[in-house]
Amino acid sequence: MATKLFMEIKNLLADLASTLILGKNKDAANLALILSEKSKALADELAK
């Protein structure tokens, strides 16, 4: 499960970077929210 979350976070970071470069701040905010949720899930998984 942790490996899957790492890969999802990696992809989200790439999407977030490209979205910010393109200046799509509203889309970037949504990606940042999803990234936060995935990061919390990963932290919870690693804490087990």
C-alpha positions as CSV (number, residue, x, y, z in Angstrom):
1,M,0.0,0.0,0.0
2,A,2.8,2.4,0.9
3,T,4.5,1.9,-2.5
4,K,1.2,2.7,-4.3
5,L,0.8,5.9,-2.2
6,F,4.4,6.9,-3.0
7,M,3.8,6.6,-6.7
8,E,0.5,8.5,-6.5
9,I,2.3,11.3,-4.6
10,K,5.1,11.4,-7.1
11,N,2.6,11.7,-10.0
12,L,0.6,14.4,-8.1
13,L,3.8,16.4,-7.5
14,A,4.6,16.3,-11.2
15,D,1.1,17.3,-12.1
16,L,1.2,20.1,-9.6
17,A,4.6,21.4,-10.9
18,S,3.4,21.5,-14.5
19,T,0.1,23.1,-13.5
20,L,1.9,25.9,-11.6
21,I,4.3,26.4,-14.5
22,L,1.3,26.9,-16.8
23,G,-0.2,29.4,-14.3
24,K,-3.4,27.4,-13.6
25,N,-3.6,28.4,-9.9
26,K,-7.2,27.1,-9.4
27,D,-6.3,23.7,-10.7
28,A,-3.1,23.7,-8.7
29,A,-5.1,24.4,-5.5
30,N,-7.2,21.3,-6.2
31,L,-4.1,19.2,-6.8
32,A,-2.5,20.5,-3.6
33,L,-5.5,19.4,-1.6
34,I,-5.4,15.9,-3.1
35,L,-1.7,15.8,-2.4
36,S,-2.3,16.7,1.2
37,E,-4.8,13.9,1.6
38,K,-2.5,11.4,0.0
39,S,0.4,12.5,2.2
40,K,-1.7,12.1,5.3
41,A,-2.8,8.6,4.1
42,L,0.9,7.7,3.6
43,A,1.9,9.0,7.0
44,D,-0.9,7.0,8.6
45,E,0.1,3.9,6.7
46,L,3.8,4.3,7.7
47,A,2.8,4.8,11.3
48,K,1.2,1.4,11.5
